[in-house]
Amino acid sequence: MRFRPCIDLHQGQVKQIVGGTLNDECPDTLRTNFVARKPASWYAALYRADGLTGGHIIKLGPGNDEAALSALAAWPGGMQVGGGIDADNAGFWLDSGASHVIVTSHVFENGSVNRQRLARLVQRVGKERLVLDLSCRKRGDAYYIVTDRWQKFTDVAISAPVLEDLAGSCDEFLVHAADVEGRCSGMETELIALLGAHSPVPTTYAGGIRHLGDLTLLWELGRGRLDFTVGSALDIFGGTLMTYQEAVSFRR
């Protein structure tokens, strides 16, 4: 169980955004917990100094490429990058220093998995450098993968067969529990148990983590098999519930 740090970019700045409030069609709905004064490269250099590999840089909309490139330059080979990634530009980001590319909307099209696009991505970059973002929201009794800033539900519910199927085309899963992302209100425990029991590849959970007690619960429910991301709760992102050093030092 490892801490996977994050750099969320919006309009070129490092921010912490409340999950599901970023809507391109309705910009007034945006709720932001934190806007950094420091550049993305500062955070990447911090993660490099602490040897934190496998974190992710997420570009939330246009205007973030320069900041993402500066972060990759500060920690070459140490971070993954996502946001607007497709088969045509994935190679550019890998050549620019990303260890992996993270893909969601390009693969999940019109409510289902676009097998042709997924196969083309695997052919272009190799499954060993591809992370599938299975960020989800709960509807009824199931967690459905969501796309387009977590606004659109797909018809794909996270389940053991779905995880087994998609694992054949990627190296890792990244799963944001979008309903609790950025709210510091507690984790989606059912989702964690599901991922811990059935994910066949390394999986990072994000969403609602508040304090060290949540990390212990995540370790227990996830059977020690899930990595974690903490955002708004951390002091480096303006939070008061957990220090960055506590997240770095957490071991089970």
PAPADREN-386426 format. One record per residue (C-alpha): x, y, z. Coordinates in steps of 0.5 Angstrom, whole numbers, plus 500, padded with zeros to 3 digits. Layout:
<nodes>
XYZ;...
</nodes>
This chain:
<nodes>
500500500;503506497;502514498;501516490;501524490;497528485;498535482;491537479;492542474;486547472;488553468;495552469;495552476;495547482;488546485;484542489;477542486;471539489;469532485;464533480;463541480;468542474;463543468;465546462;458547460;456551467;463554469;459557475;458550479;466550480;468549487;475550489;478548496;485550494;489554489;497554490;501559489;507555488;508552481;507545479;514543478;515545486;510539487;514535483;520536486;518535493;515528491;522527487;526529494;521524498;522518492;514518491;514514484;507513481;503519482;499523477;498529474;491531471;490536466;483539468;481542461;485546456;491551458;495546463;500543458;506548460;505546467;504539466;511539462;514543467;512538473;515532468;521535467;522536475;521529476;522525469;520518469;517519476;509521475;504519470;499524466;492524464;487529461;485529454;490523452;489519446;492515442;495520437;498524443;500519448;507518445;508525446;507525454;511519454;517522451;516528455;518524461;511521464;512514466;505512464;499516461;492515464;486515460;478515461;474519456;477517450;476509451;469510455;465513449;457513448;457509455;461503453;468501452;470503445;475496444;478499437;480505441;483501447;486496442;490502438;492505445;495499447;498498440;501505440;504505448;504498450;499496456;505497461;505504460;497505460;493507466;486506466;482511470;476508472;473514476;466512478;460515482;454511485;448510482;443505485;447499488;453500483;459504482;459506475;465509471;464516469;467521464;467528462;469531468;465526472;459529469;457523464;455516467;457510462;453504462;459500465;459498473;465496476;465489478;470483478;469481471;470488468;476489472;479482470;477484463;480491463;486489466;488485460;489492457;493496462;498496467;494500473;487502475;486509478;480510481;477517484;470516488;468522485;462523489;466524495;473527492;475534495;470534500;474531506;467527508;470520509;471514503;467510499;468504503;464499499;468501493;474500497;472493499;470491492;477494489;481490494;478484493;477484485;482488482;488484479;493490477;496495482;490500483;490507486;484509490;482517491;476520494;474523501;481521505;481525511;486523516;491517519;485513521;482513514;488510511;488504516;481503514;483503507;489498508;484493512;478494507;483494501;486488504;493492503;493491496;490499494;495505494;492511496;492519494;490524499;488531496;484537500;486534507;493535506;497541509;501542502;494543499;491548504;488542509;488542516;487534517;493531515;500533514;504531507;509528512;504523515;502521508;509520506;511516512;504512513;506504513;502498514;
</nodes>
